[in-house]
Amino acid sequence: MKRLSRLLALTLALALVLSVFCAANAFAAKEKTYTLRIGDVTAPGHPLCETLEEMAAAINERSEGRIKASVYPSSQLGSLAAMTESLQNGTLEMCTQSAGGIASFLPVMGVLEMPYLYNSHQDVYDICDGEIGQELAQKFLDATGVRLISYWMNFYRHTTNSVRPITCVDDFKGLNLRVPETKTVMGCMNALGANATPMAVGELYTALSNHTMDGQENPLSVIYANKYYEVQEYLSLTGHVYSPIIILVAEDWYQALPEDLRTILDEEMVAAQARARAASEASDDEYLEMLKAEGMKVNEVDTTGFREAVQPVYDDIMGSVDGAAEYIARIEQALGH
């Protein structure tokens, strides 16, 4: 009986120690804070940057400070490529990207950014939110260890320059145009006849100001937010590429979040996606009027023949990237092309 009593006492003591240990761990987990730095290349005032700020504030409030989220705009944390690499090596938690940008990490992602592929915002949402977009997100995670957590908004990319208005394909010839460091957009501009030069967006204003570059191509929101109207005369509505904005998160950091915090992040990401998309749909015309008010000479473009001119971009990716031909065919079928 004494032996049984001692065994029972020992068992109770171990149970008490274990319960205290578990409670301490639970308390520690509850008290632990998680830094969430969100890197972005757009300037303050851009709809993307504003939506990220709203999302960060909501995450901070709902997590009661257990997540400390902050946004770093205007390439403060580096270029899109540099920030994506930082996610891979664990020195950054979240950043924005483009489909063409992550194609440098997984080439097949470039199928989401083909020239003259989409006819509307809804076309983009249908592809990204559907089977194709989710398949590609999983492929990207498997290949890079970085989670594509959400597809947000963007605008059609248009062309500005300080030499002449662009009204047809021939007007591109000889223009030195800055492009992002993405194969798809660079290929598009070269196919149309420009001299495309990749350059980080943080260097672009100076290059336009000193005429190292004749022009550039970007959504209207970026043209306005970065004040390119101060150093560019002509805005031609070429609408050559729609590249969905992509939100990336470091997978190890994401999986390390307690379940309740991960739920908060996921829910706020969904809410922010809806706000970002609504903002993009509502503001394109507003930006166009504001750019006109700033003195830019705006012209519509008859894009007849543009799709034919950029066919080499399709031929290149379909011939050189595994799976690209299949995905492009599926996208075109889904969109009724």
C-alpha positions as CSV (number, residue, x, y, z in Angstrom):
1,M,0.0,0.0,0.0
2,K,2.8,2.4,0.9
3,R,4.4,1.6,-2.5
4,L,1.1,2.3,-4.3
5,S,0.7,5.5,-2.4
6,R,4.1,6.7,-3.3
7,L,3.5,5.8,-7.0
8,L,0.2,7.7,-6.9
9,A,1.8,10.7,-5.3
10,L,4.6,10.6,-7.9
11,T,2.0,10.4,-10.7
12,L,0.1,13.3,-9.3
13,A,3.3,15.4,-8.9
14,L,4.3,14.6,-12.5
15,A,0.8,15.6,-13.7
16,L,1.0,18.8,-11.8
17,V,4.5,19.6,-13.2
18,L,3.2,18.7,-16.7
19,S,0.2,20.9,-16.4
20,V,2.3,23.8,-15.1
21,F,4.7,23.3,-18.0
22,C,1.9,23.2,-20.6
23,A,0.3,26.3,-19.0
24,A,3.6,28.1,-19.1
25,N,4.1,27.1,-22.8
26,A,0.6,28.2,-23.6
27,F,1.1,31.5,-21.9
28,A,4.4,32.0,-23.6
29,A,2.8,31.3,-27.0
30,K,0.0,33.7,-26.2
31,E,2.5,36.4,-25.2
32,K,4.9,35.9,-28.1
33,T,4.8,38.5,-30.8
34,Y,5.4,38.0,-34.5
35,T,6.9,40.7,-36.7
36,L,5.3,41.1,-40.1
37,R,7.2,43.4,-42.5
38,I,5.4,43.9,-45.8
39,G,7.6,45.1,-48.6
40,D,6.2,47.0,-51.6
41,V,7.6,49.0,-54.4
42,T,4.6,51.4,-54.9
43,A,4.6,54.8,-53.4
44,P,2.4,56.0,-50.5
45,G,-1.0,57.1,-51.9
46,H,-1.0,54.2,-54.5
47,P,-4.2,52.1,-54.0
48,L,-2.0,49.0,-53.4
49,C,0.0,50.7,-50.7
50,E,-3.1,52.1,-49.0
51,T,-4.8,48.7,-49.0
52,L,-1.7,47.1,-47.4
53,E,-1.7,49.8,-44.8
54,E,-5.3,49.2,-44.0
55,M,-4.7,45.4,-43.8
56,A,-1.7,45.9,-41.5
57,A,-3.7,48.0,-39.1
58,A,-6.5,45.5,-39.0
59,I,-4.1,42.6,-38.3
60,N,-2.5,44.6,-35.5
61,E,-5.8,45.4,-33.9
62,R,-7.4,42.0,-34.2
63,S,-4.2,40.2,-32.9
64,E,-4.0,42.7,-30.0
65,G,-0.4,43.4,-30.9
66,R,0.7,39.8,-31.1
67,I,1.4,40.4,-34.8
68,K,3.2,43.7,-35.4
69,A,2.6,44.4,-39.0
70,S,4.1,47.4,-40.9
71,V,4.4,48.4,-44.6
72,Y,7.6,49.5,-46.3
73,P,6.7,51.2,-49.6
74,S,8.8,52.7,-52.3
75,S,11.2,49.8,-52.6
76,Q,12.6,50.5,-49.1
77,L,13.3,46.8,-48.7
78,G,14.7,46.3,-52.2
79,S,13.4,45.4,-55.6
80,L,10.7,42.8,-56.2
81,A,13.3,40.1,-56.9
82,A,15.4,41.0,-53.9
83,M,12.4,40.9,-51.6
84,T,11.3,37.5,-52.9
85,E,14.8,36.2,-52.2
86,S,14.5,37.6,-48.7
87,L,11.3,35.5,-48.2
88,Q,13.2,32.4,-49.3
89,N,16.1,33.0,-46.9
90,G,13.9,34.0,-44.0
91,T,14.9,37.7,-43.6
92,L,11.5,39.1,-44.7
93,E,7.9,38.0,-44.0
94,M,5.8,39.3,-46.8
95,C,6.0,41.3,-50.1
96,T,4.2,42.1,-53.2
97,Q,5.2,40.8,-56.6
98,S,3.9,40.4,-60.2
99,A,3.3,37.3,-62.2
100,G,6.2,38.2,-64.5
101,G,8.4,38.9,-61.5
102,I,7.9,35.5,-59.9
103,A,8.5,33.9,-63.3
104,S,12.2,34.5,-62.7
105,F,11.8,32.0,-59.8
106,L,9.4,29.6,-61.6
107,P,9.1,30.4,-65.4
108,V,5.7,28.9,-65.9
109,M,4.2,31.7,-63.8
110,G,4.7,34.0,-66.7
111,V,1.6,32.6,-68.4
112,L,-0.5,34.9,-66.2
113,E,1.1,38.0,-67.7
114,M,1.0,37.4,-71.4
115,P,0.3,40.5,-73.6
116,Y,-3.2,41.1,-74.8
117,L,-4.4,38.0,-72.9
118,Y,-7.3,39.5,-70.8
119,N,-10.2,41.7,-71.8
120,S,-11.4,42.7,-68.3
121,H,-10.6,42.6,-64.6
122,Q,-13.1,39.8,-64.2
123,D,-11.1,37.7,-66.8
124,V,-8.1,38.0,-64.5
125,Y,-10.1,37.1,-61.3
126,D,-11.6,34.1,-63.1
127,I,-8.2,32.7,-64.0
128,C,-6.4,33.5,-60.7
129,D,-9.1,32.5,-58.3
130,G,-9.9,29.3,-60.3
131,E,-8.2,26.0,-60.8
132,I,-5.4,27.4,-62.9
133,G,-4.3,30.1,-60.5
134,Q,-4.5,27.7,-57.5
135,E,-2.5,25.1,-59.3
136,L,0.2,27.6,-60.2
137,A,0.3,28.9,-56.6
138,Q,1.0,25.3,-55.3
139,K,3.7,24.8,-57.9
140,F,5.3,28.0,-56.8
141,L,5.2,26.9,-53.1
142,D,6.7,23.5,-54.0
143,A,9.5,25.0,-56.1
144,T,10.5,28.0,-53.9
145,G,9.3,27.5,-50.3
146,V,7.4,30.7,-50.6
147,R,3.6,30.9,-50.3
148,L,1.5,32.7,-52.9
149,I,-1.1,33.7,-50.4
150,S,-3.3,35.9,-52.6
151,Y,-3.9,37.4,-56.0
152,W,-4.9,41.1,-55.7
153,M,-5.6,43.8,-58.2
154,N,-3.7,45.7,-60.8
155,F,-4.4,47.9,-63.9
156,Y,-3.6,47.5,-67.5
157,R,-0.1,48.8,-68.4
158,H,0.2,51.8,-70.7
159,T,3.1,53.6,-72.3
160,T,4.5,57.0,-71.6
161,N,7.5,58.7,-73.3
162,S,8.9,62.2,-74.0
163,V,9.5,61.8,-77.8
164,R,6.1,61.2,-79.6
165,P,2.6,59.8,-79.1
166,I,2.3,56.1,-79.9
167,T,-0.6,55.4,-82.2
168,C,0.5,52.3,-84.0
169,V,3.2,49.6,-83.7
170,D,5.7,51.5,-85.8
171,D,5.7,54.4,-83.3
172,F,7.6,52.1,-80.8
173,K,10.6,51.8,-83.0
174,G,13.8,53.3,-81.6
175,L,12.3,54.3,-78.3
176,N,14.4,53.5,-75.2
177,L,11.8,52.2,-72.7
178,R,12.3,51.1,-69.2
179,V,10.6,47.8,-68.3
180,P,10.4,45.8,-65.1
181,E,12.8,42.9,-64.7
182,T,10.3,40.5,-66.2
183,K,10.8,38.5,-69.3
184,T,7.2,38.8,-70.5
185,V,7.0,42.6,-70.4
186,M,10.5,43.0,-71.8
187,G,9.6,40.6,-74.6
188,C,6.4,42.5,-75.4
189,M,8.1,45.8,-75.7
190,N,10.9,44.4,-77.8
191,A,8.4,42.6,-80.1
192,L,6.6,45.9,-80.6
193,G,9.9,47.5,-81.7
194,A,11.1,49.4,-78.6
195,N,14.5,49.1,-77.0
196,A,13.5,47.6,-73.7
197,T,15.8,48.1,-70.7
198,P,15.1,46.4,-67.4
199,M,15.5,48.7,-64.4
200,A,14.3,48.8,-60.8
201,V,11.4,51.2,-60.4
202,G,13.3,53.1,-57.7
203,E,15.7,54.3,-60.4
204,L,13.2,55.2,-63.0
205,Y,12.2,58.8,-62.2
206,T,15.9,59.9,-62.4
207,A,16.4,58.0,-65.7
208,L,13.4,59.7,-67.2
209,S,14.4,63.1,-65.9
210,N,17.9,63.0,-67.4
211,H,16.6,61.3,-70.6
212,T,18.6,58.1,-70.1
213,M,15.3,56.5,-70.9
214,D,12.8,58.0,-73.4
215,G,9.9,56.4,-71.6
216,Q,8.4,53.6,-69.6
217,E,5.2,51.5,-69.3
218,N,3.1,51.1,-66.1
219,P,-0.4,51.2,-64.9
220,L,-1.9,54.7,-64.6
221,S,-1.9,54.5,-60.8
222,V,1.9,54.0,-60.8
223,I,2.4,56.7,-63.4
224,Y,0.5,59.2,-61.2
225,A,1.7,58.1,-57.7
226,N,5.4,58.3,-58.9
227,K,4.8,61.6,-60.7
228,Y,6.1,60.5,-64.0
229,Y,3.9,63.2,-65.6
230,E,6.6,65.6,-64.4
231,V,9.2,64.1,-66.7
232,Q,7.0,62.6,-69.5
233,E,4.9,64.3,-72.1
234,Y,2.9,61.6,-73.9
235,L,0.6,58.9,-72.5
236,S,-0.5,56.3,-75.0
237,L,-3.2,53.9,-73.9
238,T,-1.6,50.8,-75.2
239,G,-3.1,48.4,-72.6
240,H,-0.5,45.8,-73.6
241,V,-0.3,43.7,-70.4
242,Y,-2.4,43.1,-67.3
243,S,-0.2,41.6,-64.6
244,P,-2.1,40.6,-61.4
245,I,-0.5,41.8,-58.2
246,I,0.6,38.8,-56.1
247,I,1.1,38.7,-52.3
248,L,3.8,36.4,-51.1
249,V,4.6,35.2,-47.6
250,A,7.5,33.3,-46.2
251,E,6.2,29.8,-45.6
252,D,8.2,29.0,-42.5
253,W,7.0,32.2,-40.9
254,Y,3.4,31.5,-41.9
255,Q,3.5,28.0,-40.6
256,A,5.1,29.1,-37.3
257,L,2.1,31.3,-36.5
258,P,-0.3,30.0,-33.9
259,E,-3.6,28.8,-35.5
260,D,-5.6,31.8,-34.2
261,L,-3.1,34.3,-35.6
262,R,-3.0,32.5,-38.9
263,T,-6.8,32.7,-39.1
264,I,-6.6,36.4,-38.5
265,L,-4.0,36.8,-41.3
266,D,-6.0,34.7,-43.7
267,E,-9.2,36.5,-43.1
268,E,-7.7,40.0,-43.3
269,M,-6.0,39.0,-46.5
270,V,-9.4,38.0,-48.1
271,A,-10.9,41.3,-47.0
272,A,-8.0,43.3,-48.3
273,Q,-8.1,41.5,-51.6
274,A,-11.7,42.5,-52.1
275,R,-10.9,46.1,-51.2
276,A,-7.9,46.2,-53.5
277,R,-9.9,44.8,-56.4
278,A,-12.8,47.2,-55.9
279,A,-10.3,50.1,-55.8
280,S,-8.7,49.1,-59.1
281,E,-12.0,48.8,-60.9
282,A,-13.1,52.2,-59.6
283,S,-10.1,54.3,-60.1
284,D,-8.6,53.8,-63.5
285,D,-10.7,56.5,-65.1
286,E,-10.0,58.8,-62.2
287,Y,-6.2,58.4,-62.7
288,L,-6.6,59.1,-66.4
289,E,-8.4,62.4,-65.7
290,M,-5.8,63.4,-63.1
291,L,-2.9,62.7,-65.5
292,K,-4.7,64.9,-68.1
293,A,-5.0,67.6,-65.5
294,E,-1.3,67.4,-64.9
295,G,-0.7,68.2,-68.6
296,M,0.0,64.8,-70.1
297,K,-1.0,64.5,-73.7
298,V,-3.2,61.4,-73.8
299,N,-4.1,59.4,-76.9
300,E,-6.2,56.3,-77.5
301,V,-4.5,53.5,-79.5
302,D,-5.9,51.3,-82.2
303,T,-4.3,48.0,-81.1
304,T,-5.2,46.2,-84.4
305,G,-2.1,44.3,-85.3
306,F,-0.6,44.6,-81.8
307,R,-1.6,41.0,-80.8
308,E,0.0,39.7,-84.0
309,A,3.1,41.7,-83.3
310,V,3.6,40.2,-79.9
311,Q,3.1,36.6,-81.1
312,P,6.9,35.9,-80.7
313,V,6.4,36.4,-76.9
314,Y,3.9,33.5,-77.0
315,D,6.1,31.4,-79.2
316,D,9.1,31.9,-76.9
317,I,7.4,31.0,-73.7
318,M,5.5,28.0,-75.2
319,G,8.7,26.7,-76.7
320,S,11.0,27.2,-73.8
321,V,9.0,26.7,-70.6
322,D,7.7,23.4,-69.5
323,G,3.9,23.4,-69.2
324,A,3.5,26.9,-70.6
325,A,1.8,25.8,-73.8
326,E,-0.7,23.7,-71.9
327,Y,-1.5,26.5,-69.4
328,I,-1.9,29.2,-72.1
329,A,-4.3,26.9,-74.0
330,R,-6.3,26.3,-70.9
331,I,-6.4,30.1,-70.1
332,E,-7.5,31.0,-73.6
333,Q,-10.2,28.2,-73.6
334,A,-11.5,29.4,-70.2
335,L,-11.7,33.0,-71.5
336,G,-13.3,32.0,-74.8
337,H,-10.5,33.1,-77.0
